[in-house]
């Protein structure tokens, strides 16, 4: 348990950051789910537009420290290749 004023403040800040980051992660997952649903439906136009909407959210997650840069890069790359593959399939 926090005893000093500094540790109490850090505990409060930690709770706040946890709540904010949790909302950011949830928002990112929602955008990713929309891309996945568009891919599952087989509509390339919808999947491409969903991916375009998801990319800034993913990058924002990197800049805010919620996700790692390489993780986001990998996710975008894999989703983009799947969207591109819809047209060929």
PyMOL commands that set and color helices and strands:
alter all, ss='L'
color gray80, all
select helices_A, chain A and resi 5-41+44-63+69-88
alter helices_A, ss='H'
color red, helices_A
deselect
rebuild
show_as cartoon
